[in-house]
Amino acid sequence: MAEKVVVMGASPKPDRYSHKAVVMLAEYGHQVIPVNPYHSEVAGIRCAPSLAAITAPVDTVSVYMRAELLAPQLPELLALAPRRIIFNPGSEGEALMEQLRRAGIVCEEACTLVLLRTQQF
């Protein structure tokens, strides 16, 4: 089933995993919303400048940012209220994940690319 997926830290650089995730999520039929305040698009998909700019319900947020960069965006993440947040390698932050879990958001430490390729997304 297709999901609406936000990719935090989406990069326009094709060699970055966050860029590969945007491309692969779209290839697998998901509606992708890359978030990057510095670029208008990633992989041909229009970027949202911030989480606050996303008004439609979201199923999953895939994080490609260090926890200390994501932490200031906690209020926006909580307001977005996704069903789950995937913390890709290097983005884990236990204190942040605990706050999100208390709000009822499923948090998992995993690789979005691996989840897609192994049909576990």
KOLKOL-74664 format. One record per residue (C-alpha): x, y, z; residue number from 1; residue in three letters. Coordinates in steps of 0.5 Angstrom, whole numbers. Layout:
// KOLKOL-74664
+-------+-------+-------+-----+------+
:     X :     Y :     Z : pos : code :
+-------+-------+-------+-----+------+
:     X :     Y :     Z : NUM :  Ala :
...
+-------+-------+-------+-----+------+
//
This chain:
// KOLKOL-74664
+-------+-------+-------+-----+------+
:     X :     Y :     Z : pos : code :
+-------+-------+-------+-----+------+
:     0 :     0 :     0 :   1 :  Met :
:     3 :     7 :    -2 :   2 :  Ala :
:     4 :    12 :     4 :   3 :  Glu :
:     6 :    19 :     4 :   4 :  Lys :
:    13 :    19 :     6 :   5 :  Val :
:    17 :    26 :     8 :   6 :  Val :
:    24 :    25 :     8 :   7 :  Val :
:    28 :    30 :    12 :   8 :  Met :
:    35 :    32 :    10 :   9 :  Gly :
:    33 :    30 :     3 :  10 :  Ala :
:    39 :    32 :    -1 :  11 :  Ser :
:    40 :    34 :    -9 :  12 :  Pro :
:    46 :    30 :    -9 :  13 :  Lys :
:    45 :    24 :   -13 :  14 :  Pro :
:    51 :    20 :    -8 :  15 :  Asp :
:    47 :    22 :    -2 :  16 :  Arg :
:    43 :    16 :     1 :  17 :  Tyr :
:    37 :    21 :     3 :  18 :  Ser :
:    37 :    23 :    -5 :  19 :  His :
:    37 :    15 :    -6 :  20 :  Lys :
:    31 :    15 :    -1 :  21 :  Ala :
:    27 :    20 :    -5 :  22 :  Val :
:    28 :    16 :   -12 :  23 :  Val :
:    27 :     9 :    -9 :  24 :  Met :
:    21 :    11 :    -5 :  25 :  Leu :
:    18 :    14 :   -11 :  26 :  Ala :
:    20 :     8 :   -15 :  27 :  Glu :
:    16 :     4 :   -10 :  28 :  Tyr :
:    10 :     8 :   -11 :  29 :  Gly :
:    10 :    12 :    -5 :  30 :  His :
:     8 :    20 :    -5 :  31 :  Gln :
:    15 :    23 :    -3 :  32 :  Val :
:    15 :    30 :     0 :  33 :  Ile :
:    23 :    32 :     1 :  34 :  Pro :
:    24 :    37 :     6 :  35 :  Val :
:    30 :    42 :     5 :  36 :  Asn :
:    30 :    49 :     6 :  37 :  Pro :
:    35 :    51 :     1 :  38 :  Tyr :
:    33 :    47 :    -5 :  39 :  His :
:    27 :    48 :    -9 :  40 :  Ser :
:    27 :    40 :   -11 :  41 :  Glu :
:    30 :    34 :   -10 :  42 :  Val :
:    30 :    28 :   -16 :  43 :  Ala :
:    25 :    33 :   -19 :  44 :  Gly :
:    20 :    33 :   -14 :  45 :  Ile :
:    18 :    39 :   -11 :  46 :  Arg :
:    21 :    40 :    -3 :  47 :  Cys :
:    17 :    43 :     2 :  48 :  Ala :
:    22 :    48 :     6 :  49 :  Pro :
:    20 :    46 :    13 :  50 :  Ser :
:    16 :    41 :    17 :  51 :  Leu :
:    11 :    46 :    18 :  52 :  Ala :
:     9 :    47 :    11 :  53 :  Ala :
:     6 :    40 :    10 :  54 :  Ile :
:    -1 :    41 :    12 :  55 :  Thr :
:    -3 :    34 :     9 :  56 :  Ala :
:    -3 :    28 :    14 :  57 :  Pro :
:     3 :    24 :    13 :  58 :  Val :
:     4 :    16 :    14 :  59 :  Asp :
:    12 :    16 :    15 :  60 :  Thr :
:    18 :    21 :    16 :  61 :  Val :
:    25 :    18 :    14 :  62 :  Ser :
:    30 :    22 :    18 :  63 :  Val :
:    37 :    23 :    15 :  64 :  Tyr :
:    39 :    29 :    19 :  65 :  Met :
:    44 :    28 :    26 :  66 :  Arg :
:    39 :    28 :    32 :  67 :  Ala :
:    42 :    35 :    34 :  68 :  Glu :
:    40 :    38 :    28 :  69 :  Leu :
:    33 :    35 :    28 :  70 :  Leu :
:    32 :    36 :    36 :  71 :  Ala :
:    29 :    44 :    34 :  72 :  Pro :
:    24 :    41 :    30 :  73 :  Gln :
:    21 :    37 :    35 :  74 :  Leu :
:    15 :    41 :    36 :  75 :  Pro :
:    13 :    41 :    28 :  76 :  Glu :
:    15 :    33 :    28 :  77 :  Leu :
:    10 :    32 :    34 :  78 :  Leu :
:     5 :    37 :    30 :  79 :  Ala :
:     5 :    33 :    24 :  80 :  Leu :
:     4 :    27 :    28 :  81 :  Ala :
:     6 :    21 :    23 :  82 :  Pro :
:     5 :    14 :    24 :  83 :  Arg :
:    12 :    12 :    25 :  84 :  Arg :
:    19 :    16 :    24 :  85 :  Ile :
:    25 :    12 :    21 :  86 :  Ile :
:    32 :    14 :    24 :  87 :  Phe :
:    37 :    12 :    18 :  88 :  Asn :
:    44 :    10 :    21 :  89 :  Pro :
:    47 :    17 :    24 :  90 :  Gly :
:    41 :    20 :    25 :  91 :  Ser :
:    39 :    16 :    32 :  92 :  Glu :
:    38 :    20 :    38 :  93 :  Gly :
:    35 :    16 :    44 :  94 :  Glu :
:    32 :    22 :    48 :  95 :  Ala :
:    29 :    25 :    42 :  96 :  Leu :
:    26 :    18 :    40 :  97 :  Met :
:    23 :    17 :    47 :  98 :  Glu :
:    19 :    24 :    47 :  99 :  Gln :
:    16 :    22 :    40 : 100 :  Leu :
:    14 :    15 :    43 : 101 :  Arg :
:    11 :    18 :    49 : 102 :  Arg :
:     7 :    22 :    44 : 103 :  Ala :
:     5 :    15 :    41 : 104 :  Gly :
:     9 :    16 :    34 : 105 :  Ile :
:    13 :     9 :    33 : 106 :  Val :
:    20 :    10 :    32 : 107 :  Cys :
:    25 :     5 :    29 : 108 :  Glu :
:    32 :     5 :    27 : 109 :  Glu :
:    33 :     2 :    20 : 110 :  Ala :
:    35 :     4 :    13 : 111 :  Cys :
:    30 :     6 :     9 : 112 :  Thr :
:    33 :     3 :     3 : 113 :  Leu :
:    34 :    -4 :     6 : 114 :  Val :
:    27 :    -4 :     8 : 115 :  Leu :
:    24 :    -2 :     1 : 116 :  Leu :
:    29 :    -7 :    -2 : 117 :  Arg :
:    27 :   -13 :     3 : 118 :  Thr :
:    19 :   -11 :     2 : 119 :  Gln :
:    19 :    -9 :    10 : 120 :  Gln :
:    17 :    -2 :     9 : 121 :  Phe :
+-------+-------+-------+-----+------+
//
